[in-house]
Amino acid sequence: MTLSAPAAAPPPASAPRPAVPPGRSGRHNRRRARTAWLFLLPFAALFVCLYLAPIAYTLGESLYEQQRSGLGLTEPTTSFAGLGNYLTALGDDAFRASLLRVLLIGAVQVPVMLGLALGLALLLDARQTLFKRFFRLAYFLPYALPGVIGAIMWSFLVAPRLSPISAAANSLGLDLDLTSDGMLAPVIGNMLTWGWTGYNMLIIYAALQAIPAELSEAARMDGCSAFAIAWRIKVPMVRPALVLTTVFSIIGTAQLYNEPAILHNVAPNLSSDYTPISAAYAAVNSGDFNYAATQSVILALLTLVLSFGFLKFVQRRGAAL
């Protein structure tokens, strides 16, 4: 006769937690909400004062116009213009030309710059690349220089009497003037590409560093070449970084000002309203603040449409794939 082991005693039931009184729970939630608002308050105050308030003020100023009577010796009167300033700006041939000029520069310069940035990032990420730290710093160095300093340097390189590029072309029998009307847009695009390629390269390179090395090793064991690994694995995985840099580049190109303003010193044929921001600055210098506000609002809306439209396009392409 065998004796069976006694059945194990059931585990003791956990003691029920005391119920939190409803009043105490409500006070706890309100305390947490107040704590969160205290942390958010500095940012919210700066956001309202430095971002929302200037936008609201600019929108308000764009709806008014100043009228001067007589010889202009009396104080101008301000009257409500509604959309009159916007109709005037959209009918201004010079302002529309500045918008089109920036769009054309961005349509060519942004893809070229991002293509160079992607290529340099892929080269730095390759296993066979030597002196990676040196080249990473060398590529990034143009962005580390202030934009005005870089523009001054390039203005000396393209000035008709000082340019070594023009001198080399002249020695070959070519008459090359880098400050002519037809060369101004390529020169400005080159200045932008030189200054911002390293910045975008660093963003894409950081995204490449986040890709697991096992993926490349597995593809290499399957017989993929270095180009196939870069094109089929690395480029698709850094797509978010490419989207981010494209949006930044669209916004930055719309704000083009430093390069044309500095280049004007060696190229007098470059108009004072070459870009939309230059046109708004010229309106400020002439005392027409309402018209300058109108031009700024139009430029902001155009930038918003381009950047948001690009994001929607990328999202739809991603969903289709």
Secondary structure, 3 states (H helix, E strand, C coil): CCCCCCCCCCCCCCCCCCCCCHHHHHHHHHHHHHHHHHHHHHHHHHHHHHHHHHHHHHHHHHCEEEECCCCCCCCCEEEECCCHHHHHHHCCHHHHHHHHHHHHHHHHHHHHHHHHHHHHHHHHHCCCCCCHHHHHHHHHHHHHCCHHHHHHHHHHHHCCCCCHHHHHHHHCCCCCCCCCHHHHHHHHHHHHHHHHHHHHHHHHHHHHHCCCHHHHHHHHHCCCCHHHHHHHHHHHHCHHHHHHHHHHHHHHHHCCCHHHHHHCCCCCCCCCCCCHHHHHHHHHHCCCHHHHHHHHHHHHHHHHHHHHHHHHHHHHHHHHC
